[in-house]
Amino acid sequence: MKLYKTAFNEADLSRIVEMAWEDRTPFEAIHTLYGLNETAVIDLMRQQMQPSSFRMWRKRMAGRTTKHLGKRGFLVGRFVCPSQRTR
């Protein structure tokens, strides 16, 4: 198992975990920003979370189409919820 603490600072680790928790942020966005593919994100989440929290996250992510750009049925410009105001 890879240790990601040496590759990223605490702020980056926190942001990656936050992005992974978000339903509408695809794994491809994490890959673009941090260079981690889905498998690496899963490994990082396993290291950063308590076992019960990790299991809950994996159960939630299983089959979620919004976590993969290729499976999405809609297009979003910058991963923004339509109800958020950008003004």
N, C-alpha and C positions, 0 to 999 in steps of 0.2 A: 504494500500500500504506500502511495506517495505521501510525503509530508508537505502540505501546502503552506504551512506557517512561514517557511523560509522564502517562498516565492512571492508572497503578498504581505503587505502590512495589515494591521488590524482594521483600518478603514476599508480597504479593499475586500477583505474577508467578510466583513459585516455587510457590505453592499452586495457581494455575490450571494450570500445567504438570503438577503432581503429580496433580490431579484428572483432567486429560485422559489421562494415562498409565494411570490405574486402569481396569480393565475394567468394573467394576460401577458407576462413577459416570457417570450419563447427562449428555449435553450440556445437558439442561434444568436440572439442578442447578447447573451452571456459570452458566447464564443467570440463574437465580433469585438466586444469590449475587453475581455480578459484572456482570450485564447484557450478557454476550457470547453471541451466537448461535453456532451450529456453524461458520459461515463465518468469523466473527471469531476463534474459537478456533483454527481451522486456520491463519489468517493469523498469529496470535500465536505458535503453535508453530513456524511456518516462520521467524519472526524470532528466536526464542529458542534454537533447536536447530541443531546442525550439519546440513548437507544430508543426510548419510547416515543420521543418527538420525531426521530428519524423514521420510525415505522409508520407513524401517523402521516408524515409528509409523503412517504412513498405510496401509501394507500391512496392518498388524495391525488397524487400525480399520475397514478396508473390509468392509462387510457384517456387522459385529458388532452383533447385536441388543440387547445389553445397554447400548449407548451411547445408546439412544433409548427413552424411556418407552413410547411407542406400540407399539413392536415387542417389548417384553418379554413373556414368557409367565408371569411371576410378579410378585408384589407385595412390595416391601420397604419397611419403614417409614422408615428413615433411612440408607439406603445402607450397611448394616452386614452384614458376612459372617455367616452363621448360626453359624459355628464360633467367633466372637468372643464373649467373655463381657462382659456389660454390668454386672456387679456390681462 
